[in-house]
Amino acid sequence: MTTDEVLTEVLTFFAGRGEQMRHRAVQLVKGVMNNPKILVLEQTRDSFLTGVQLYKNRPDKEYSLSDCISMNTMRQFGMTEVLTHDKHFTQDGFVILLSDTTEICGNPVITNY
């Protein structure tokens, strides 16, 4: 499961990394959106507003709005594990599944961008 907001964050990350990387990012996002095994939750006004509320309620944290929306979504679905290296999620009680040395299928995954 992911959200439109997370996919937006992926595209934003690659926006200034050149034409080839932008193209690959679009392919990745389209692949996720077209994968029947991945549920992509649409952005709604409610998800935005509840994300803003969590953002407001955590002034001592460095959570992005996308982090806040993801945390709210995870709570809504009873999820406790997140496929990220972002340590902000541990600050709010979630278990992160990636580290700087994570491998998937024997291949290293670069997570410390």
PyMOL commands that set and color helices and strands:
alter all, ss='L'
color gray80, all
select helices_A, chain A and resi 4-14+19-34+45-57+65-76+88-91
alter helices_A, ss='H'
color red, helices_A
select strands_A, chain A and resi 2-3+40-41+81-82+95-96+103-104+107-108
alter strands_A, ss='S'
color yellow, strands_A
deselect
rebuild
show_as cartoon
